[in-house]
Amino acid sequence: MASAGSEPTDELATAVGRCVLGELSLGRAAKAAGLSRWEFEEVLEGAGFTALYGPRTDEDLQREGGVARDLGE
């Protein structure tokens, strides 16, 4: 099992890449890397990536709501 403070493994590098590309959720990428979700989030932040959970601004929320409504039509 990897840890957030050890040398990066191929599994960790792959999980980070797939998470950043949106191919894996944060939780699934963490599991693939052998880390807890919170450890994996620390790894992402250390690499310069910030995990986003939903819209960050009112504009983002309005845009996402519009997309959801369009998909429902």
C-alpha positions in Angstrom: 0.0 0.0 0.0 1.4 3.4 -0.9 1.4 6.4 1.4 1.2 10.1 0.8 4.8 10.6 1.9 6.6 7.8 0.1 8.1 7.7 -3.3 5.5 7.8 -6.1 4.6 4.5 -7.6 3.4 3.7 -11.1 0.0 3.0 -9.6 -0.1 6.5 -7.9 1.1 8.3 -11.1 -1.5 6.5 -13.2 -4.3 7.2 -10.6 -3.3 10.9 -10.5 -3.3 11.2 -14.3 -6.6 9.4 -14.7 -8.2 11.5 -11.9 -7.0 14.8 -13.4 -8.3 13.8 -16.8 -11.6 12.9 -15.3 -11.4 9.2 -16.1 -11.6 8.2 -12.4 -13.4 9.8 -9.5 -11.3 11.0 -6.6 -12.4 8.0 -4.5 -11.8 5.4 -7.2 -8.4 7.0 -8.0 -7.4 6.9 -4.3 -8.4 3.2 -4.1 -6.4 2.4 -7.2 -3.4 4.2 -5.7 -3.8 2.4 -2.3 -4.5 5.6 -0.4 -7.4 7.0 1.5 -9.4 9.7 -0.3 -7.9 12.3 2.0 -4.3 11.1 1.4 -4.9 11.1 -2.3 -6.4 14.6 -2.1 -3.2 15.7 -0.4 -1.1 14.1 -3.2 -3.1 16.0 -5.8 -2.7 19.3 -3.9 1.0 18.7 -3.5 1.2 18.2 -7.3 -0.7 21.5 -7.9 -4.2 20.1 -8.5 -7.2 21.1 -6.5 -10.1 18.7 -6.2 -13.3 20.4 -7.2 -16.6 19.4 -5.7 -19.4 21.0 -7.7 -19.8 24.6 -8.8 -17.5 27.2 -7.2 -19.4 30.3 -8.1 -23.0 31.4 -8.7 -22.1 31.7 -12.4 -20.9 28.1 -12.4 -24.1 27.0 -10.6 -26.3 28.8 -13.2 -24.3 27.3 -16.1 -24.5 23.7 -14.7 -28.2 24.2 -14.0 -28.8 25.3 -17.6 -26.9 22.2 -18.9 -29.0 19.9 -16.6 -32.2 21.5 -17.8 -31.1 21.2 -21.5 -30.3 17.5 -20.9 -33.7 16.9 -19.5 -35.5 18.2 -22.6 
